[in-house]
Amino acid sequence: MLWVASERGLSGPEIRAAHKLAAQGVEVWASDLLDAFFLPQLASGMDEVPQQDMVDWLRAAQGGGKQVAVLAISRAAVPLLRGLASLTPAQRSRMCVLLMHPNLYTVAEPLLEPEYLNVGDLSGLRIRVLQPRRSAATPWLSGLLDQLALQGAGVAHVILENARESYWARESPTPFEVAEGQRLDILLLHELNAEGCKQ
């Protein structure tokens, strides 16, 4: 699994979840792109990640001959999908992508339908969107899914009930969010084995 952190970086619960996955036999390559490229810790910083570096990373992961899955959180979906769009459909078809509350907006004004980025051709790619129910973006989920499908991806989604965006790393989490944050590895393993992701 390639784990691409959000603009907030890798949190403690994410690192613990990655260790738990590794203990269950899932090799995890974690990346904090903004830190790696000395970019500002802002959503806009993700737009500056060099696309070719993402392509090289994805190809290196596939070069090992193992099944590759990718998790990208929030705005990290942008450099990831741009990198995937540079692969061939055959290369993309060998990956499964989990997007946790992806931020793929060009413009997002309150109460208005957002505009989405076109990241390129995603044909052959399988994407599962994990969307917390208690997010301001949840009403626009169908538009996001439609946009990904228009770019050629096979798309499915899962609603995470009673949770907010990045619930595992919030300053004031609810008891439910704390508990769910401690089982983040279980959620991800379940989604990796779900229909449409498993090869």
C-alpha positions, 0 to 999 in steps of 0.5 A: 500500500502506498499511503499518501498523507494529506496536507496536514502530514502523517498523524500519529494514528496514521503511523500506528495504522500503517504499523498494524497493517505491516504486522498483518502482512501489508507492506506500507510505503508512506509519503508526506509529499509536502514535507518531501518537496519542501512545500507549504502545508496548505491544500494548494501545496499539493498542486505543486508536487512534481507529476513525474516524481509521482509517476516514478514512485507508482512505477517503482511500486509496481516494479516489485511484482506485488499487488499495489493499492494506494490511499490518498487523503484529502488534497493528496488525491490531486498529485496521485491522480495526476500521476496515475493519469500518466500511466497506461490503462494496463498499469492503472488496471493493476492498482486499486485506489482508496480516496479518503474524503478527496479534495478535487475542487478547482473552486468550492464556494459555500452553498454552490455546486463545486467545480472539479479538476480534470486530472486526465485519463483514468480509464482502467483505474478502480477507485473507492471513495471513503466519505465521512458523513459529517463532512460539508462535502458530503452533499457533493459526493455524487458530483465527485463520483460522476467527475471521476467516472467521466475521466474513465475510472470505475468508481464505488463509494463508502459512507463513514457514518458519524465521522468527520473529515480526518476524524482520527487526527482532529483536535476535539474528536468525539469518543466514536471518532477516537475509537474509529481512529484506533481501528483505521487499519481494520477499515482500510484492510476491509476496503482493500478486500472489498469487491472492485478492489480485490484482484 
